[in-house]
Amino acid sequence: MKKRALFGLFLILVIGVGVAGVLMIRKDLPYDLEIAYGPKSFLLRNQTPGLHRSLEIRVEGPDRFTDLKVLNPGSNEARVAGLNPGKAYRVTISRLDPIGKVRYKPRTFGFVAARIPYVVLVGASVGQAWKFYDLPNRVKNHSMLLGYRFGERGFDKEDVLEELARSEVKPDGVIIKECAAYFPRNIRESVSQIERWIEIVRGAGIVPILATVPPVTKEHGDANPGRQASINEFNVEIRKLGQRHSISILDLNKALADDSDQHYLRDDFSTPDGLHLNNTAYATSLDAIVIPEISPMFQAR
């Protein structure tokens, strides 16, 4: 009787572990992923803050084409080359967890290796919270691929722009955006920096796009004297810079400002600090303007 009871308990444990495993594997892959591709290459970039586990990326296509990459925790980007233009490919992304840990469902999708405009926003906290790379899914418009890079050196974006200029999967366009937190500042020196960045971007065959700086709320401006006035002055110069160099402007400030003479950030678009944007600002104001504003720049390319 004891042996039967022990065997029964063992069976219950085995079945329980099996059921738990089935339940665990049904979890979705918890990653924000930037995906870009062209006629001959594919790029996957992990954009999830604080989530760094090894990912396996399998790209399969015609003529028995299979390329397997592992995105290690020390890197956040994987590239696959050698694609055939016009051919369809299937991508499977899996998380490589040690045995016994929680398992996740692989994420799968397909694409056709073709030229589609790929535009990267280079910015700071606004771009990161915006999840710019996922914008086409939110607005249900997949006529463009969008990406994001964080400027680690604050206002100075030169290192990021040089990296994009050398990239194997080079973007067609780059949006240069600054954060309100970097103001007040010397506007003349700042514009001179941006003119140098334009040369770097254009020298790599990439279309530069300039974004205006979002405003701050009146309450935040009162607590930080000179910030909003400096932002307004900078945005005037950015628009002039765009005219001088025939560069399009993505006018984020106009989409977010109130009707006051100082063009403060609307209170309903602000987080409590008066500096950062809330989800309403992204969803109701910014998401809608991006693709209609920038897609005409690439229709003839």
C-alpha positions in Angstrom: 0.0 0.0 0.0 2.8 2.4 0.9 4.5 1.8 -2.5 1.2 2.4 -4.4 0.6 5.6 -2.4 4.2 6.8 -3.1 3.8 6.0 -6.8 0.5 7.8 -6.9 2.1 10.9 -5.3 4.9 10.7 -7.8 2.4 10.6 -10.7 0.6 13.6 -9.3 3.9 15.6 -9.0 4.9 14.6 -12.6 1.5 15.6 -14.0 1.5 18.8 -12.0 4.9 19.8 -13.2 3.9 19.0 -16.8 0.7 21.1 -16.6 2.7 24.0 -15.0 5.2 23.8 -17.8 2.4 23.9 -20.4 0.9 27.0 -18.6 4.2 28.7 -18.4 5.1 28.3 -22.0 1.9 30.2 -22.9 3.4 33.5 -21.7 4.1 36.1 -24.4 7.6 37.2 -25.1 8.0 40.3 -22.9 10.1 42.4 -25.3 9.8 45.7 -27.2 11.6 44.9 -30.5 12.6 47.3 -33.3 12.5 45.5 -36.6 14.0 46.8 -39.9 14.7 45.3 -43.2 15.6 46.0 -46.8 16.1 44.1 -50.0 19.2 42.3 -48.7 19.3 42.5 -44.9 17.3 42.3 -41.7 17.8 44.0 -38.3 16.4 43.2 -34.9 17.0 45.5 -31.9 16.0 44.9 -28.3 14.5 48.2 -27.0 13.3 46.9 -23.7 14.8 48.8 -20.7 16.3 46.5 -18.1 15.3 43.3 -19.9 18.4 41.6 -21.2 18.3 37.8 -21.8 19.7 35.8 -24.7 17.3 35.8 -27.7 17.5 33.3 -30.6 16.6 34.8 -33.9 15.9 32.4 -36.8 15.3 33.8 -40.3 14.1 31.3 -42.8 13.3 31.9 -46.5 13.4 30.4 -50.0 16.1 28.1 -51.4 16.5 26.5 -47.9 17.9 29.8 -46.6 18.2 29.7 -42.8 20.3 32.1 -40.6 20.4 31.7 -36.9 21.6 34.4 -34.6 21.8 34.7 -30.8 21.3 38.2 -29.3 23.4 38.0 -26.1 22.8 40.2 -23.0 26.0 42.2 -23.9 24.5 43.3 -27.2 21.1 44.6 -28.2 21.2 44.2 -31.9 21.4 41.3 -34.4 21.7 41.5 -38.2 21.1 38.9 -40.9 22.5 39.5 -44.4 22.3 37.7 -47.7 18.6 38.0 -48.3 17.1 37.9 -51.9 15.2 41.0 -52.9 11.5 40.4 -53.4 11.5 37.1 -51.5 9.4 36.2 -48.5 11.0 35.4 -45.1 9.8 34.1 -41.8 11.3 35.2 -38.5 11.1 33.2 -35.2 12.3 34.9 -32.0 12.7 32.8 -28.9 14.1 33.6 -25.4 16.9 31.2 -24.3 16.2 30.5 -20.6 18.0 27.9 -18.5 16.1 24.7 -18.0 13.6 25.0 -15.2 13.0 28.7 -15.6 9.8 30.3 -17.0 9.4 29.6 -20.7 7.9 32.0 -23.3 6.1 31.5 -26.6 8.3 32.3 -29.6 7.2 35.4 -31.5 6.8 34.8 -35.3 6.2 37.1 -38.2 6.9 37.3 -41.9 8.2 40.0 -44.3 9.2 40.5 -47.9 12.8 41.7 -48.5 12.0 45.0 -50.2 12.9 48.6 -49.9 10.6 50.3 -47.4 11.6 53.7 -45.7 13.3 53.2 -42.4 13.5 56.3 -40.2 15.2 56.5 -36.8 14.4 59.0 -34.1 17.5 60.1 -32.1 16.4 61.6 -28.8 16.1 61.2 -25.1 13.3 60.4 -22.6 10.5 61.5 -24.9 11.5 59.1 -27.7 12.1 56.3 -25.2 8.6 56.6 -23.6 7.0 57.1 -27.0 8.1 53.6 -28.2 8.6 55.1 -31.6 9.5 51.8 -33.2 6.0 50.5 -32.4 4.2 53.5 -33.8 3.2 51.8 -37.2 1.4 49.1 -35.2 -0.5 51.6 -33.1 -1.7 53.7 -36.1 -2.1 50.6 -38.3 0.0 52.1 -41.0 3.0 50.0 -42.1 4.2 52.1 -45.0 7.3 52.9 -43.0 9.7 51.2 -40.5 10.6 53.3 -37.5 13.4 53.0 -35.0 14.8 54.8 -31.9 18.3 55.5 -30.5 19.0 57.1 -27.1 21.5 59.9 -27.0 23.8 58.9 -24.1 25.6 62.2 -24.0 22.6 64.4 -23.4 22.2 67.2 -25.9 25.2 66.0 -27.9 24.0 63.3 -30.4 27.1 63.2 -32.6 28.3 59.7 -31.4 24.9 58.1 -32.1 24.6 59.8 -35.5 28.1 58.6 -36.5 27.1 55.1 -35.5 24.0 55.2 -37.7 26.0 56.6 -40.6 28.3 53.5 -40.4 25.5 51.0 -39.8 25.2 47.9 -42.0 21.4 48.4 -42.0 21.5 52.1 -42.6 18.3 54.2 -42.1 16.9 56.2 -44.9 16.2 59.1 -42.6 17.1 60.3 -39.1 15.0 62.6 -36.9 17.2 64.8 -34.6 15.3 65.7 -31.5 16.4 67.4 -28.3 14.8 67.3 -24.9 13.4 70.3 -22.9 15.6 69.2 -19.9 18.7 70.5 -21.8 17.4 74.1 -21.7 18.2 77.0 -21.1 21.4 76.9 -23.2 23.5 78.8 -25.7 21.3 78.7 -28.8 23.9 79.8 -31.3 26.4 77.1 -30.3 23.6 74.5 -30.2 22.5 75.3 -33.8 26.2 75.2 -35.0 26.4 71.7 -33.5 23.3 70.6 -35.3 24.6 71.9 -38.6 27.7 69.7 -38.1 25.4 66.7 -37.5 23.5 67.4 -40.7 26.7 67.1 -42.6 27.4 63.7 -41.0 24.0 62.4 -41.8 23.9 63.7 -45.4 27.4 62.5 -46.0 26.2 59.0 -45.3 23.3 59.3 -47.8 20.7 59.6 -45.0 17.9 62.3 -45.0 18.1 64.5 -42.0 14.8 65.6 -40.3 14.7 68.2 -37.6 12.2 68.1 -34.7 11.2 71.0 -32.6 11.5 70.7 -28.8 8.3 70.0 -26.9 7.4 72.7 -24.4 7.1 72.6 -20.6 4.0 73.6 -18.6 3.7 77.1 -17.2 4.1 75.7 -13.6 7.3 74.0 -14.6 8.5 77.1 -16.5 7.9 79.3 -13.4 10.0 76.9 -11.3 12.8 76.8 -13.9 13.3 80.4 -15.1 14.5 80.8 -18.6 13.7 77.2 -19.8 10.6 77.9 -21.8 12.0 81.1 -23.4 15.1 79.2 -24.4 13.0 76.4 -25.9 11.0 79.0 -27.9 14.2 80.7 -29.2 15.7 77.3 -30.1 12.6 76.2 -32.0 12.6 79.5 -34.0 16.2 78.8 -35.0 15.5 75.2 -35.9 12.7 76.2 -38.3 15.1 78.7 -39.9 17.8 76.1 -40.1 15.4 73.8 -41.9 14.6 76.5 -44.4 18.3 77.3 -45.0 19.2 73.6 -45.6 16.0 72.4 -47.2 15.3 70.1 -44.3 11.8 69.1 -43.3 10.6 69.9 -39.7 8.6 67.5 -37.5 6.9 70.1 -35.4 6.3 68.4 -32.1 6.1 71.7 -30.2 3.2 72.9 -32.3 1.3 69.7 -31.7 1.7 70.0 -27.9 1.6 73.7 -27.1 -1.3 75.6 -25.6 -2.7 78.9 -27.0 -0.6 81.2 -24.8 2.0 83.7 -26.0 4.7 81.5 -24.5 3.4 78.3 -26.1 3.5 76.2 -22.9 2.8 72.5 -22.8 -0.9 71.8 -22.4 -1.6 70.5 -18.9 -3.6 67.5 -20.2 -0.5 66.4 -22.1 1.9 66.5 -19.1 3.1 64.2 -16.4 3.2 65.7 -12.8 6.7 67.0 -13.3 5.5 69.4 -16.1 8.4 68.3 -18.3 7.6 64.8 -19.6 4.7 63.8 -21.7 1.9 61.5 -20.7 0.3 58.7 -22.7 -2.5 61.0 -23.9 0.1 63.3 -25.6 1.6 60.4 -27.5 -1.7 58.7 -28.4 -3.8 61.7 -29.3 -1.4 64.2 -30.6 2.1 62.9 -31.7 1.3 59.4 -33.1 -1.0 60.8 -35.7 1.4 63.4 -37.2 4.6 61.3 -37.8 4.0 59.1 -40.9 1.9 61.7 -42.8 4.6 64.3 -42.2 7.7 62.3 -43.1 6.5 59.7 -45.6 6.3 62.1 -48.5 10.1 62.7 -48.2 10.8 59.1 -49.3 8.2 58.5 -52.0 10.6 59.4 -54.8 13.5 57.4 -53.4 
